[in-house]
Amino acid sequence: MSTILTPTITEAGLQALFNAQSNGLQASISAIALGDSAYTPQQNRTSLNSEKNRISISSGSLVSPTQIHMSVIDDSNNTFWVREVGFYLDDGTLFAVYSEPDKTLAYKSPEVDLLLAFDLALSGVPAGSVNIIDQGVDLNILIAPELAKMATAQISNMYRHVKQMFLLQGAGLI
């Protein structure tokens, strides 16, 4: 399930958007940064408070003229609670930041790759003015429950097989 975020668009992000539009271009989001600090972001922000990892966007799509869907995977060895998210343009400008003082989005463990999907609601910017630069990797986290069910069924089947083998060996039939 993706989380719909309404981020604070930064002054630098708005300026980059304005500059791109005046040249007939779109501002291009290319990376998402994750950090562990929780706060109420202000528009004058230029970086996260406590960035732990910056990740290229795996997949992205335009859901509507004012909503963008993005997926990332953090396969680092970092350990932290995700409490702040930064959306960075291809030139390194912090376009938007999301954080809430009392909200945690996820936990990153070194043993597990963290797969996150964000729906970024872009209020206050012209429709179609933001583009996504992604890796072209389709990370469909909606199939995760189905994969878990398949894995459970396979493990249960393997368990029954091993149990049957022990019973047959105990009876001297194998």
C-alpha positions in Angstrom: 0.0 0.0 0.0 1.3 3.4 -0.9 1.2 6.4 1.4 -0.2 9.6 0.1 2.0 12.5 1.2 1.3 16.2 1.0 4.8 17.6 1.2 6.0 21.1 1.8 7.4 22.3 -1.5 10.5 24.3 -0.8 11.3 27.8 -2.0 14.3 26.4 -3.9 12.0 23.7 -5.4 9.5 26.4 -6.6 12.4 28.5 -8.0 13.7 25.4 -9.9 10.2 24.7 -11.2 9.8 28.3 -12.3 13.2 28.3 -14.0 12.4 25.0 -15.8 9.0 26.3 -17.0 10.4 29.6 -18.2 12.6 27.5 -20.5 9.7 25.3 -21.6 10.8 22.4 -19.5 9.6 20.4 -16.5 11.4 20.0 -13.1 12.5 16.4 -12.9 12.5 14.5 -9.6 15.2 11.9 -9.7 15.9 10.8 -6.1 14.2 10.3 -2.7 16.1 10.8 0.5 15.1 9.1 3.8 16.0 10.4 7.2 15.2 9.8 10.9 14.3 13.3 12.1 10.6 14.2 12.8 9.6 17.9 12.6 7.2 20.3 10.8 9.0 21.3 7.6 9.3 24.9 6.5 9.6 26.2 2.9 13.1 27.6 3.4 14.5 24.1 3.9 17.3 23.0 1.6 18.1 19.5 3.0 16.7 16.9 5.5 17.6 17.3 9.1 19.2 13.8 9.3 19.5 12.2 5.9 20.4 8.5 6.1 20.2 7.4 2.5 19.4 9.0 -0.9 17.9 6.5 -3.4 17.3 6.7 -7.2 13.6 6.3 -8.0 12.9 2.7 -9.2 9.6 3.5 -10.9 7.4 6.5 -11.3 4.2 7.4 -13.0 1.8 10.3 -13.3 -1.5 9.3 -11.5 -3.2 12.6 -12.3 -2.0 16.1 -13.3 -1.4 16.8 -9.6 -0.4 13.4 -8.3 2.8 11.4 -8.9 3.3 7.8 -7.8 7.0 6.7 -7.1 8.5 3.5 -5.7 12.0 3.1 -4.2 14.0 0.3 -2.6 16.5 1.0 0.1 18.9 -2.0 0.1 21.5 -0.3 2.3 22.9 -1.7 5.5 21.5 1.3 7.4 19.3 1.0 10.5 16.9 3.8 11.3 13.2 4.8 11.6 12.0 6.7 8.5 10.5 10.0 9.8 11.4 12.4 7.0 11.4 12.1 3.2 13.0 14.5 0.7 12.2 14.6 -3.0 15.2 15.8 -4.9 15.5 17.2 -8.4 18.1 16.0 -10.9 20.2 19.0 -10.1 20.3 18.2 -6.4 17.7 20.7 -5.3 15.4 19.7 -2.5 12.1 20.1 -4.3 9.8 19.0 -1.4 10.0 17.5 2.0 7.6 15.5 4.2 7.8 15.0 7.9 5.4 15.2 10.8 6.5 15.7 14.5 4.7 12.5 15.8 4.7 10.2 12.7 7.0 7.4 11.6 6.6 6.0 8.1 8.8 2.8 8.3 11.8 1.1 9.9 14.9 0.3 7.9 16.8 -2.8 9.0 20.2 -3.9 7.5 18.8 -7.4 7.1 15.7 -6.4 5.0 15.4 -4.3 1.9 12.9 -1.5 2.5 10.4 -1.1 -0.4 8.5 2.1 -0.3 5.8 3.6 -2.5 4.7 7.2 -2.4 1.9 9.1 -4.0 3.0 12.7 -4.0 0.2 15.2 -4.0 1.4 18.3 -5.7 -0.8 21.1 -4.6 0.2 24.7 -5.4 2.2 23.9 -8.6 0.9 24.0 -12.1 -0.4 20.6 -13.5 2.2 18.7 -15.6 5.1 20.9 -14.4 6.9 18.0 -12.7 8.5 15.0 -14.3 10.0 11.8 -12.8 13.4 10.3 -13.7 13.2 6.6 -12.8 15.2 3.5 -13.3 12.4 1.7 -15.2 12.1 -1.0 -12.6 8.5 -2.0 -11.8 8.3 -2.5 -8.1 4.7 -3.5 -7.6 4.3 -3.8 -3.9 0.6 -4.6 -4.3 1.5 -8.2 -5.0 3.4 -8.7 -1.8 0.5 -10.3 0.1 0.1 -12.8 -2.8 3.8 -13.6 -2.7 3.6 -14.2 1.0 0.7 -16.6 0.6 2.5 -18.5 -2.1 5.7 -18.7 0.1 3.6 -20.0 3.1 1.9 -22.6 0.9 5.3 -23.8 -0.4 6.9 -24.0 3.0 3.9 -25.9 4.4 4.1 -28.4 1.5 7.8 -28.8 2.1 7.1 -29.4 5.8 4.5 -32.1 5.1 7.0 -33.8 2.7 9.8 -33.8 5.3 7.4 -35.1 8.0 6.2 -37.9 5.7 9.8 -38.9 4.9 10.6 -39.2 8.6 7.5 -41.3 9.2 8.4 -43.6 6.3 12.0 -43.9 7.5 10.8 -44.7 11.0 8.6 -47.5 9.7 11.5 -48.9 7.7 9.8 -48.3 4.4 12.6 -46.2 3.0 
